[in-house]
Amino acid sequence: MKLREIIERKRLADSLKSEVEHLRLLGFEVTESREKLRELDLVVKELMQKMVELEDLGIIIRDIDTGLVDFPAEKFGDKVFLCWKYGEPEIEYWHGTNEGYSRRKSLRTPVISP
């Protein structure tokens, strides 16, 4: 799954960045730090490419660390977002365009048209 790959790439990038920063803080410029920096650059490029692939499908990545994504939709003619978090078995929530994760509503709630 593309989102899992994005999450994994982000975690690896964060780890490599920490290692590079640690070596720099200690004042070392060694082969290991240059190699880690090259690896970090490659991982970030892969991460960005995978994010573009999802965005090209119309998926909006809200938070990589938690795997939170939105899908544009319409509800009774109003623009809304279907909301899904990595690990949830299916898309079960939605929220308005000016709302976020904390204001998401269940798709299972009985619908009353306006």
C-alpha positions in Angstrom: 0.0 0.0 0.0 1.3 3.4 -1.0 0.5 5.1 2.3 2.3 2.5 4.3 5.4 3.1 2.1 5.1 6.8 2.7 4.9 6.3 6.5 7.9 4.0 6.4 10.0 6.4 4.2 9.1 9.3 6.5 10.3 7.3 9.6 13.5 6.4 7.8 14.1 10.0 6.8 13.5 11.2 10.3 15.9 8.6 11.7 18.6 9.5 9.1 18.2 13.2 9.7 18.7 12.7 13.5 21.8 10.7 12.9 23.2 13.3 10.5 22.4 16.2 12.9 23.9 14.3 15.8 27.2 13.9 13.9 27.2 17.5 12.9 26.5 18.7 16.5 29.5 16.8 17.6 31.5 18.6 14.9 32.4 15.5 12.9 32.5 15.5 9.1 33.3 11.8 8.3 32.5 9.4 5.5 29.6 8.0 7.5 27.9 11.4 7.8 28.3 12.1 4.1 26.9 8.6 3.2 24.0 9.2 5.6 23.3 12.6 4.0 23.3 11.0 0.5 21.0 8.2 1.8 18.7 10.9 3.4 18.5 12.8 0.1 17.5 9.6 -1.8 14.9 8.7 0.9 13.4 12.2 0.8 13.2 12.1 -3.0 11.4 8.7 -2.9 9.1 10.0 -0.2 8.2 13.0 -2.3 7.5 10.9 -5.4 5.2 8.5 -3.4 3.3 11.5 -2.0 2.9 12.9 -5.5 1.5 9.6 -6.7 -1.2 9.7 -4.0 -2.0 13.4 -4.6 -2.3 12.7 -8.3 -5.2 10.3 -7.3 -6.9 13.2 -5.5 -5.9 12.0 -2.1 -4.9 14.8 0.4 -2.2 13.7 2.9 -2.9 15.5 6.1 -0.4 13.8 8.5 2.2 11.3 7.4 3.1 10.3 11.0 -0.4 9.1 11.8 -1.4 8.2 8.2 -4.3 10.6 8.0 -5.7 11.3 4.6 -8.8 13.0 3.2 -10.7 12.4 0.0 -12.7 15.3 -1.6 -16.4 14.5 -1.8 -19.8 16.2 -1.9 -22.7 15.9 0.6 -26.0 17.4 -0.5 -24.1 19.7 -2.9 -21.6 20.9 -0.2 -17.9 20.1 -0.5 -16.7 17.9 2.3 -13.9 15.4 2.9 -14.1 11.7 3.5 -11.5 11.0 6.2 -9.4 7.9 6.8 -6.6 7.1 9.1 -4.1 4.3 8.5 -5.1 1.2 10.3 -8.9 1.9 10.1 -10.6 -1.0 8.3 -12.5 1.3 6.0 -13.5 4.9 5.4 -16.0 5.6 8.1 -15.9 9.3 8.7 -16.3 12.7 7.0 -15.8 16.4 7.9 -16.5 19.8 6.4 -13.8 21.7 4.5 -13.2 24.1 7.4 -13.1 21.3 9.9 -10.4 18.7 10.7 -9.9 15.3 12.3 -11.3 16.3 15.7 -14.6 17.3 14.1 -15.1 14.2 11.9 -18.5 12.6 11.8 -19.5 9.0 11.3 -20.8 8.0 7.9 -23.1 5.6 9.8 -25.1 8.5 11.4 -28.6 8.6 10.0 -28.8 11.2 7.2 -31.4 13.9 7.3 -31.3 16.1 4.2 -31.2 19.9 4.8 
